[in-house]
Amino acid sequence: MKEVLKITGVLTSICIICVFLLSFVYGIAVEKIEINKQKRVEDAIINLAPNAEKIEKVKIDNETIYNLFNNKGKIFGYAFIAEGQGYQGKIKMLSVIDVSLKKLHGIEVVESIETPGLGAKIKDDPFKTQFININISKDIECLKDDPKNDNQIKSITGATVSSRAVTNILNKKINIIKNLVNKK
């Protein structure tokens, strides 16, 4: 009995020390983590809209939109973060749409934990390039076959759930952004 109490006490002490150390390290790193997240968003905006001379972060109804200005000071598009559930976890991506709200400039996956080798291909160019200049006047459709219309993309073979998750997340957020931009 004494031996069981001794082992339990030692294990409990080790767990308490580990929890303290982990929370201490997290407390130190949390600021850098947030800075790195913001840097990934900024890099994604620059990648999708390289001609943006000025980026203005705006909050409308608890939604964050980035107004993108050209060198003449005129808004040419909007960037926004869209996130939702994928096959294995949350997918978070940045998208840029033109000022007419009819064309998507593209997407950049900022965070994803989809299956390596399958769903993780949503981060790769063959899939992402399908979203460049896609028509968003109607919802984006995800097909198993080759697209025939300008609002369709082809899903990743073996990762249809992840592909459809991306289009569903985008469609939902694009409709929200359209409503917000039209209100202002």
Secondary structure as GFF3:
##gff-version 3
##sequence-region A 1 184
A	DSSP	alpha_helix	2	48	.	.	.	ID=ss1
A	DSSP	beta_strand	54	60	.	.	.	ID=ss2
A	DSSP	beta_strand	63	69	.	.	.	ID=ss3
A	DSSP	beta_strand	75	85	.	.	.	ID=ss4
A	DSSP	beta_strand	90	98	.	.	.	ID=ss5
A	DSSP	beta_strand	103	112	.	.	.	ID=ss6
A	DSSP	three_ten_helix	119	123	.	.	.	ID=ss7
A	DSSP	alpha_helix	125	128	.	.	.	ID=ss8
A	DSSP	three_ten_helix	129	131	.	.	.	ID=ss9
A	DSSP	beta_strand	134	135	.	.	.	ID=ss10
A	DSSP	beta_strand	141	143	.	.	.	ID=ss11
A	DSSP	beta_strand	152	154	.	.	.	ID=ss12
A	DSSP	alpha_helix	160	183	.	.	.	ID=ss13
###
